[in-house]
Amino acid sequence: MLAPNCDAADSPSAKPAAPNFPAPNRPRQTVLSEEQLQHMYHNICVSMSLTQEEMVDMVFVLGACHRNPLYALRVYAQRYSDRRHPRKYYFQLVLDRFVNTGSIEHIKQNRPNTIVTEENKFLVLGCIQENPETSVRQISHTTGISATSVHRIITKHKYHPYHIQLHQELLDVDFPRREAFLSVGT
């Protein structure tokens, strides 16, 4: 049996009708840190492609259902039967996001790149100046900087992390053979 419709609960003075199904007896999970929440929220919105309208409706349904994600899931499924229905986990993440930030928008974190510092740039570029044939892994091992950061520094400074390998070489004996091959074709 589906949950009752909470249309009357949308008004601030009215409370939703009691559900016809038992609420879960589990305690609420611990609140995630802001960084964990942003990361998971972003991944969910990208993987499910939740629209802003869907997330707003989820927040309204959660408010009407006293922040109970399981109950909100059932009410959402009843109200919006023509839409896809996110799992309870998504309702919990949207709720935590809304409670912590007051918004459903994804706030991009502009944290500085702590590994690519001036000192590390000089270390990496110095290793390349000493030995241009050294590899990214060797630089990473000698400097203690991750290979990803070394590669990022190298490409940012217009170096190309590859080794030239010459496998073919023309010798003096090759020219008569090439001429003979060309004369056979004509």
N, C-alpha and C positions, 0 to 999 in steps of 0.2 A: 504494500500500500504506500502510495506517495505521500509526502508531507502536505499539510494543508497550505493553501495559498495565503501568503502574508501581505496581500495588498493593503489591508487596513493598517498593517504595522509600518508602512512607509511614512505615515504621519508621525511627527515627533511625540504627540501625546498618547497615541495608542500603543498597546503592547501586542505582540503576536499571540495568536491562539496557541494553546499548548499542543505540542506535537502528538500524533497518534502512535509514535514509536518511541522506544526507550532511547535516551541519550547515552552515549558511551560513558563508561565509568572510569576511563583512563584519565590520569592527570595530564594537564597540558604540558607539552614538551618545553624544554628550556629555550629561552629566546636566543637566537643566533646573533653573533656579532654583526655590526653594520657592514663590514667588508664581506663576510660570508653571505649575508643576506643579499647584498648588491650583486655578487657573483651568481648566486643561484637564481635570483629574480631575473637577471639579464638572460641567463641560459634558458630559463623556462619560457620567457616571452619570445625569445628567438626560436626555440624548438617548437613551441606550440603556435607561434605567430598570433598571440592574443592581441586583439585590437583594443584600442583605448576604450571603446564603448563596452566591450565585454568585461574589461577590468573594472570599470566604473560600476557596471551592473553587479559584478561580484561583490564589490564593497557595499553597495546598497543592500544586497541580499544578506550579507554578513551582519550588517547593522540591524536589519529587521529580525534576524535570527539570533540575536544576543551573542554575536561573535563565535558561534558554534560552527566550525567548518563542515562537520558531517551533516548537520541539519541544513546549513546553507547550500550544500551540494544538492540535497534532495529538493529543496525549494527552487533552486536555480534550474534544475532539470525539469521541474513541473512548469515553471513560468516560461522558460525559453526552450520549449521542446524542439523547436526548429534549429537550434544551434548545437554545436558539439559541447560536450559536458566535461569540463576539466575535473581532475581527481581532487580528492580532499586536500592532498598535499599542496596543490596550487592555490586553493582557497586560503590555506594557512600562510603561505608565503606572501600572497597579496595582502592579507590582513596584517602580517608583521611589518611589511613594507609601509603600509598606510599608517599604522600606529607609530612606527619609528620616525617617519619622515613627514607625515601629513600629506603625502602625495603618492600617486601611482606611477609617476614619471620615473624613468631610469635616470639617475644622476651619475654621469660619467665621472669617475674619479681621476683627477689630474695629479697623480702622484709622480714625483720626480724619479727619473731613472737613476737609481743609486749606484749601479755598477759602472755605468759609462761616465766616469768622472774625468777631469783633466789629467789627474795623475795616472789613471789607468790607460787613457788614450796615449800618453807619452810612453808608458811601458810597452804597449802593444806596437806602436809605431816605431819605437826604438828597436824592438826585436826584429821587425821587418827590415829596418835599415841595416842592422848587423848581418842578417842572413835573409835575403829576399826569397830563398827557396824553402824556408821553414814552413811547416804546416800549421793550420789553425789549432790542431790538437797539441802540437809541440808548444806553441805559444801559450795555450791554455794551461798546460802542465807547468811550464816554467814560471808563469806569472801568478798562477792561482786564480785566474779569472775564468769564468765558464766559457765554454767553446761558443755558445750562442752570443755572448757579449763580445767576445773577440771578433767573431764574424760580423757582428753589427758595427763595430768600430772600423774594421777593415773596409767594409762596403761603403760606409759613410764617408770615408776619406778616399774614395775612388780607386781602391786597390781591388784586385781580382784574385780571390783565394783559389788559385788552381796552379798546377804545374804543367809547363809545356813539355810534352813528350814527343820527340821526333822519332818516328818509327821507319820512315822511308828516307833514303838518301840516294841521289843520282850520282853514279860513278862515271868515269870516262868510257868504260865499256858499254854503258847503257845507250849512248847516242847512236851508234851504228844499228843496234837492235831496234830502236825506235824508228829510225829511218826506214829500215827494212819492213817493219810493221805497217808504216804509212804507205809505202810503195805497193804492198800487197793489196791494199784496199782500193787503189786507183787503177 
